[in-house]
Amino acid sequence: MAMRIVVFGTGGVGGYFGGRLAQAGHDVTFIARGEHLKAMREHGLRVESVHGDFTLEPVQATDDAASVGPVDYVLVAVKHYQLRPALPAIASLVGDTTTVAPLLNGVEAPAILGEVIDPARIIGGLCAVFSAVKAPGVIAQTSEVRRVVLGELNGEPSARVKAIVGGLQAAGTDAVLSEEIEADMWDKLILISSMSGIGALSRSGVGRMLEVAESRQLYIEALAEAAMVGRASGVNIAEDVVERRLAFAEGLEYDAITSMHRDVEAGKPFELEAFSGTIVRRAAEAGVEAPIHATIYALLSPALRRAMGGD
């Protein structure tokens, strides 16, 4: 059965996964802005993917979320630093039967959304996809990876999670229903905070980062440190997380870089606070030390402040 879905944020994540859902026949409205929105209205949404290109034309797209009204699902796909400013618009899409699924990086999105939305309407989520806006109206997805993980925050199975996971699976993505979504979100945070920070500082793709002994070892130690902080925070972190996340990185394309790395190089705002910033704050709360992520945070903070318009 077709679901009514709003994709809030039509960048690499929202454009790709929302595009697949719309291609599969669901009623999808994209929240976008600027030249990207203009191009989508004039020419549709083009997705260039290693899994096959397609174009949605016409495409439902607007910059006025309040004009859409409550829907079945809201997939939130903005950057972490864009989330709080977007809360009123996201709330306008939520009715008594709406489910809000954040696909943001980091582990803080459900709590932030819960500041203005009934927590009962929110589930946990994460995704892994290498994609970006190539040009206005065009999304480029450049890796085989296209994974979405969703689950109830209390770990219990539910029809609403099964429905959206099933829709994503039928749309051709690698969607998974999680019974321990907090741990899964931390699992990704351990990976992405370490890979993004070291990749951005070394200005290296994943392959080169791993072939240089010193940066490879630093990446391994950063993974272990982030896992330690998660455990100290009471999260059930898998014992093999370092080995798995090293193997995952080794399986990526040689020149693959994270979205944060790309944003740092472009002088754009980036998600440092959601990555090493979270590790540092959670370490302080738990009374443990996180020197590697503290160093990453310290070295990249000046660039973030500049990109955000600070002095």
N, C-alpha and C positions, 0 to 999 in steps of 0.2 A: 504494500500500500504506500502510495506517495506521501511523503512527509513535507510539511511546510517548514522551511529552514531559513534562517538568516545567518549569513557569514559576515561577522563584524570585523572588518579589516581584510582587504583583498590584496594582500601582498603575496609573497611566495607560498606561505602556508595556506591562507584562506583561498587564494586564487586556485591553487592546485586541488586541494581536497573539496572545496565547494564546487569547482568546475567538474570534478568527477561525479559528485552527487547530482548536479544538474544534468549532466550528460546521461545519467542513469534514469532520469525521468522525475526527479523530485522537484518540488516547487521551491527554488532557491532564489533568495534576494541577496545581493551583495551590497554591503556598505563600503563605499569608496569615496574618493575626493579628488579634486584637482584635475590635472591632465589625464590621469589614469581613468577617472570616472568619465570624462568627456570622450576619450577614445573608446571605452566600453559601450557607451551609448551610441556612438557613430558606427563602430565596426564590430561590436561584439567583444567577447573575451577569448583570446587566443592562448592556448596552452601548448607549448612545445615541450615534449616529454620523451625520455628514452623508452617509455612504454607506449608511445604513439601520440601523434599530434591531433588536436581537435580544436574546433572553434564553436563557441556558443553564440549564436546570432539568430534572433535578438537575445539579449541578456537583461534580466531584471537587476537594475543597479540604481542606487540613490545615495545621497549624502545626508538624507533626513530620516533617521531611524524612527522618529516618532510618527512619521506618515505611514509606516508599515503596520504597526499594531502588534499585539501578541501573536506569537507563532509557536510551533511545536518544539523547535530546538533553536538555540542561539549558539553557534560555534564562534567563540571569541578568539580572534587570531591577530590581535594587535601586538606591538612590542610591549614588554613589561612596563617600560617608562611611560607608555601611552595609556595604560589601563585606568588609573584613577581619573584623569580628565574625561575619559569616555564613559564613566559609570552612569551618569544620568541618561545618556542615550541608550546604553545597554538596558537599563531598567525599564525604559519605555517599551521594550519588546517582550517583557515578561508578564505573563498572565498566570492564572491559577494552575494551568497544566503545562506550562513551559519548562523545559529543561535547559539549563545553561551549562555548556561544556567548554571550559577554557583549554585551548591548545597552546598556551604560552609556555615559554621557557621558565625554568625555576619551579619553586614549590609554594609560592605565596599567593598565586592568583585566586584560589577558592576563598581564602580569608579576606582578600581585598574586595572581591565581588560581594561577599557576605556583609560588607559595610552598608550596602544599600539594597540588597536583594535578599529575600527570604532564603536562608541557607538550605532549606528543604528543596529549593529549586535548582541547587548547584550540585554538579558531580565533579569528579576529578578527571584530569586528562593530560595527555602529553602527545607529542608527535615527533617523528624523525623524518625529515625530508630535506634534500638539498635543492632548493628552488628559490627564485627571486623574480622581481619585476625586471624583465629584460628591456622593455620599452613600454610606454603608456598602452594599456590594453593587452599586453603580452606577458605571460608567465613562462619562464624557462625552468624545467625540472631536469636536473643533469645527472642524477644518480639512480641506481636501482632501488635505493631505499625509499619507502613510502609507507611508513608505519604509523598507526594511531593506536593509542591505548586509552581506554575509558573505563571508569568504574565508580561505584558509589563510595563516598568518603568513609562510610561505616563498614565497607567490605561486603555488605549483603547483596545478593543478586537482585536484579529488578528488571521489570519488563521494559522500562524506558531506556535503560542502557543496552539491553539486548537488541532493541529495535534500531537504535542509531548505529551500533556496531554492525548489525546485519546489513543495514543500508550501505555502510561504507565498504563492507566486504563485497556486496553485490556490485558496487561501483568499481571494483577492481583494486582496492587498496588493501594493505595488510593490516586490518583492524583486529584488535584483541580486546576481550573483556577481562578486566583485572579484578581480582578479589582482594587485592592489597595495593590500592592505587597510590597511597602515600609513599610506600616503599619503592614503587615503580617510578614515581616522580623524582625521588631522591636518586635512584639509580641513574636516571638521565642527568640530573644535576651534577653528579659526580663526574660523569663523562664530559658534559658540555662546558662546565666551568674550567676543567683542566685543559681540554683541547682548545677552547677559545682563548684562554689567557696565554698559554704558552705559544700557540700559533700566532696570535696577534703580536706578541712581544718579539718573537723570532722572525716574523714576517715570512713564515714558511708554510707550505701546504703540509697536509698530514704525512705524506710519504717522506718528504725531506726531514720533517721533524723527527720521525721515527728512525731514520737511517743514521742520524748523527747521535753518537753514544750519549753525549751529555744531555741533549734535549730529550732523548728517549727516556733516560733515567729520571729526569725531572718530571716528565709526564707521568711515569709510573708512581713516583713519590707523591705527586699532586693528587692522583686518584686515591691512593691509600690514605692521605690526609683527609680528603673530603669524606671518605667512607667512615673514618674514625669519628669525625664531627657528627655525621648522621647517627651513628650508634650512640654517641654521647648524648644526643638529643632525644633518644628513646625510639628511634626508627629501626625497624627490622631490616637491616642492610645485609644482603646475601654475602656469605663468606668468600665467594669466588668473584666478587664484583671487579676487582682489579684485573684479574686474568681475562674475564669476559670483555671488559671495556678496552683492554689492550688489543685483544683479538679483533674486536669490532673495528678499531682504528686501523689495524693492519689490513683489513678487508676493504677499506675505502679506496677510491681512486687516488692516485699519487698526488695529484694537484688539488684535491678537495680542501676547501677551507670552510670554516663556520660563518654564519651570518654576522656574528660579532666581529670576527676578523675582517670581513669585507667592509663592515661599517667603520671600523677603526681606520682602515686604509683610505676610505673615502672621506674621512673627516666628519662623518655623520654621528648623531647620538647612538650609543650602543648600550647593551644590556649588562654592563659590569655589575650593577647593584643586584641584579637577579642571579648572578653567577658567583664570582669570588666574594662579592659583597655579602651575599647571604651566608656563605661558608664562614666568613670572618665574624659576622654578627652572631650566628648560631654557636660558634666556638666560644665566644665571650659569654653567652648566656649559659653554656654548659660548663664553663670553667676549665676549658682546655685550650691548648695553643694550636694555631694553624699558620705557621710562619710562611709556608710557600704561598698560600692564597692571600695572606696579608701582604706579601711582597708583590704579587700580581696586582692586587687591588691598589697598592700605593703607586706602582709604576704607571698604571693606566688611568688613575684618577685625574691627573692634569689634562689628559687628552679628552676625557669625558666632560670635564668642566668646560673646556674650550668649545667642544661640540655642542654643548647645551646652552651656550651663550654666556657663560660665566666670565669673570675677569681673567 
